[in-house]
Amino acid sequence: MKEARLMQGNEACAEGAIAAGVRFFAGYPITPSTEVAETMAKLLPQHGGKFVQMEDEIASFGAVLGASLAGMKAMDATSGPGFSLKQELIGYAACAEIPAVLVDVQRVGPSTGQPTATSQGDVMQARWGTHGDHPMIALAPWTVRETFDATVMAVNYAERFRTPVILLMDETVGHLRENVELPDGDEIYVYPRRKPKKTRAEGYEPYAPDTDLVPNVADFGLGYHIHVTGLIHDETGFPSGSPDVTTASIDRLHQKIEIARDEITHFDEFFMDDAEYAVVAFGGTARTAYESVLSARKQGMHVGMIRLMTIWPFADKEISSAAEKVKGLLVPELNYGQLVHEVERAAAGKCAVKSLTKYNKEIFTPEEIVSALNDLTGGAR
């Protein structure tokens, strides 16, 4: 029998990164994510890895991208203000197809906001923070154990699709402590770094897509000629001003994620078989929402719940399907209202969608969500 460990969400994130093969971390301390860096500083030397505290948030993610290009699985962790500063390099990683994981333990903003106060205000920044057209993968765990699993998943997705991946945590989960049993190493699937399938003599081109539309870019130092740039480039890696190359390049960045959307989209459904109304929630708020749904059902309300783990790509099909079955959806979130607009878009008028927001440093109480459900249902039982 495995030994249960009392562990914080941020600590589980670091443990998951190590298990997934991360061997380089560059970061700059910022609450409420600092424990991720602290734990990585302790664990990485024990596994032959390197921890570097950089001079600022921008340099941190730059170092992560450099380490990744040299063949290391790499990660950074931050909160809202640092997340904002890293956006240019996130876009660079998306365009240059550099695998990297960025953990964002959200806190109240804008600007410095309320340090160490829980929030879910970076939902849209995770998707649209950097300029231009590009896809994004963002995962939001709701338990300490799932934080471990989601971190492993984030590293695997970064490596598989050669893209930056956001672990969109919130302070509630980051600082939550729970007893967890972590899996053994042989129980964890780890996606390996992609390797070239051609030699230079065979005509290797670093950005030629494989059958899954992802290129097998060689690590620096292996003897391959590689040009990496944030400019739109052709399969050689060198910049191209061609309209056709530009269209094909941006299309492929999206399509390599889109063709795997069903696999990437993770969610849970609770009590949806007889639901007339449903709550859509994620992260720490989903914990309160679940208790609220249990309470509402005890009061005779036919309420279900959809818990989103994958925030981006958004669960369009799943929300659309739910909207066809229920009369209304309630979206509680710790911000001014962000995810609700995606729910409204996916629901496409098939049912009512109600927003419930909170941004005063405090989490929802079950009573607040039950009260909003009563408003949505009109007190129907």
N, C-alpha and C positions, 0 to 999 in steps of 0.2 A: 504494500500500500504506500502510495506516495505521501510525502510529508507536506502538509499545508503550510504556506508561508503568509504571514501578515504583510501585505505589500501595498504600496501606494501606486496609483495609476501611472504617475511619471516614472516610478521605478520599474514597473512592468513594461513600459515602453522601451526603456533601455535594455532590459533583459530580452525582449523580443528582437531588438535590433541585433544584439550579439548572436542570438540563435539563428537569425537570418543571414549571418555572415558579414555584417557591418564591421569593418575594421579601421574606419577613420571617422572621427567626429571633430568638426570645427564649429565653435559656437561663441556666443557672447551672452553672459548671464542676464536673464530678464525674468522677473516673476510674472506669472506663476509656472514657468517652465523650467526653472533653474535646477530642480532635482533630476531632470533628464540628463543635463550636462554633468552634474555631480556624480551620478551613478555611472555614466559612461567613462568619466575620468578614473573611476575606481576599477571598472571592469575591463576596459580595453587593454591596458598593459598585461593583464592576466591571460589575454588571448592573442597576444602578438600584434595588437593594434596600436593606433596612435590617437591621442587626444591633444587638441590644440585650442587654447583660448585665444581668440583673435582680438584685434583692437576695436572692432565694431561689427555690426550685423552684416554690412555689405561684404566686408572682407571674409567673414565667416563662410557665407555661401559660395563666394568665389573660390575659397580653399577647398570646399567640398566638391565643387565641379572639377577642379584641377586634379584632386585625388581620384575622382571617378574616372576621368579620362586616362589616368595612369593605371587603372585596373582595380582600384579599391572600391568595395561597396561602401558608400559614404552617406552620412546623415547630419542634419543640423536641427536645432530646436530653438523656438522663440515664442514670443507672444505678439499681440497686435502691432505695436509700434515697430518692432523688428521685422515683422512680416511685411509691413509697408515698404521698408527700406530694401528688402530683398527682391522686390518685384521685377526689376530690370533683369536680374540674373535668372529668375524663374523663366522669364520669356526667352532668354538666351538658351537655357537648358532645353526648353521645348523646341526651339528652332534647330539647335545643333544636336538634338536627340542625345542628351547626356543623362544617364540614370542618376537619380538623387532623391532622397526623402527629406522633406521638411516638416517637422512637427510644429504645429501652431496650437499652443494651449491658450485659448481665447480669454481675454479680460475686457472689461468695460472700456470703450473708447467714446469719442474719437481722441486722437493725439495720445498723450500720456494717460488720460482718462482716470480710471480708478484702479491702480495696481492691485493685483491679487484678488480682485472682485470678479466673480463669475459672469460670463457673458457668452452669447453665441452670435456675436455681431460681425464675424468675418466670413459668413457664408458666401456672400457675393464677392468679397475680395479674393477668396480662394479660387473662384471661377474666372473673374474678370479683372483681377488686380493688375495684371500686366497687359500692355497694349497689343493690338493685333488679333488675328484669328488663330486660335489653337485650342486643342481639347485640354481637359484637366481631369485627373482622378483625385478625389478627395474622400477620405473615409473617416467616420465619426463613431468611435466605440462608446458603449454605455456602461461597461463594467470594467473592473481592473483586469480580469482574465481576458476579456475581449480586447483590451488595449494591447496585451501581449500578442494575441492572434492577429490583430489589425496591423500591428507594426511589422510582423513577419510578412503579412500580405502586401503591405505597402512597399517593402523592399523587393519582394518578388515581382510586383507589378512594374516597379521602376526598371528593374533589370529586363523583364520580358518585353516591355514596350519601349524601352529606352526613352524614358520621359520622367520629368519631375512628378512626384506624388506627394500630396499633402495629407498628413494625418491631422485632421481637424478636431482636436480635442477641446474640451472646455475645462475651466478651473475645477468645476464640480468633480469631474472624473479624474483629472490630473492629481488632485489632492485627496481623493477618496482612498480609504484603506479597507481592504477586504482580505479574507483568507482565500488564497488561491493555490491550486495544484498545477504547477507548470508541466508541460509535456517533456518527455525525454527527447534527446536530440534525434533519435531514429524515428520519432513520431512526427517530425516537422519536415514538411517539404520545402526545400530551398532551391529556388531557380538559379542556375549558374550564370555567370557572365557569358554573354554571347561571344562566339569566336568566328573569325573569318572562315569561309568555306572555300576560298580560293587563295592561292599565293600571288605575289606580285607578278610572277612570270605568267600566271594563268589569267591575268587581266583583272586583278582585284580592284574594285572601286568601293570605297568605304561606305558610301550612302546608297548603294544599289540595294533595293528592298528584297528581302527574302519572301517566301510564299505567304507569310503572315503580314506583309507590308512593312516589316521592321528591318532596318539595315543591321548588318553584323559588323559594326565598326571595331577595328582592332584597337587594343590598348596601346597607349604610347610606350615606346621602348621595345617593341617586339619586331622591329625591322621593317614595318610597313610605312609607306608614305601617306600621311594623313594630314588633311587641311581642315581645321575646325573653325567655323565662322558663324556669327549671328546673322549674316546676310543670307538671303535666299540663295541656295546653291543647287547645283545639279548632282548627279551621282558620284562625281569625282570629289565632291566636297568644296569645289571652288565656286565663287560667286557667279551668278548668271543674271543678266538683265532681261532674259527672255520672258515674255508674258506667258507662254506655254509652260515653261519650267516653273514659274511662280505659281500658276494655277495647280499644276500637278503636285508640287511640293506641299502646298497648304492642304490640298485635298487628301493627300496620303497621311499627313499628320492626324487629320480627323478620322480617316477611315480605319487606321490601324487600331484605334480605340473603339470605334463604332461597331466593327465586326465582332468584337468581344464583349459588347455591352451587356448581354444577358449573363455572361459569366462574372462580370465586374460588379453588377448591381446586386448588392446584398441587402436583404430586409427581412423582418419578421412580421407575421400577422398573428394577432391574438383576438379570439372571440369574434371572428368575422363571419362565421357561418350564419348567425342569426342577427347580425348587426344591421340596425337601421340608420345609425350614425357612427362615425369613427373619428378617432384622434390620430393625427399624423405628427410624430415627434421624433427627435434624434438626440443623441448625446445624453448629458445629465438630465435634461428635461424629460426624456423618455422614461426615466426611472419614476419620477413623480406622476407622469401621465399614466403609467401602468397601474399604480396604486389608485389613481383617480377613477380609472375604468372599472377596477374591481369594486370600488365603493359605489359607483353609479349603477353597476349591474345588481348589486345588493338592494338598491333602491327600486329595482324593476325596470331600469332603462336598458334598452337593447343597443348597447354600445360596444364597439370593437376598437382595435388599435392597429396601426401600421407603424412599425419602428424602422426608420431608415438608418442603415449603417453606411451605405454608399450615398453620399450627397451629390457628388459629380462623378460620372454622368448621372443626371437626375432620373429617377424611377418613373419615367413618363407612362410606360405601359401599365405598371402596377397601380399608379394613382388613377389612371384613366379607367382601368377595370374596376377599382373600388368605387369610383364615382358613379358607375352604372348601376351599382348594387344598393347604395345608401342614399339617404335623403340629404345628408350634410356631412361635411368634414370640418373638424376643429383643428387649428394649427397653433399650438402653444410654442413660443420660442423666446429666448432671453435676448431680445433685441427690439428694434422699432418696427419690425415686420419685414422679413427678407424671404425666408423659405416659402411663406404663404403665397407669394406671387408665382412661384413655380408650381405650387399645388393648384392654384387657380388656372394657370395655363394648361396644365395636364388634364384637369377636370373638365375644361372646355365647356362650362355651363351645364354639365350633366347633373350637378347637384349644388347645393349651397356650400360656400366655403367661408368659414369664420376665422378671423385672426384673433389671437390672444397674445399680447406682448407684455414684457416686463423688462425693465432696464435700470433698476434702482439698486443694483448690487446683490439683490436677494433672489433666491430660487423661488419657483412656484410652490404654493402649498396645494395639497390635493383638493382642498375646499375651493380654491380659486378655479381650478380646472373643472370641477363638478358644477360649480355655479355657471361657468360659461357653457357647459353642456346643457344645463337646464334652459339657458337662454336660447341655445341653438335648436333644441327640440321643442321648445314651447311648453316644457313641463310634461311632455307626452310620456306615457309609461306603456 
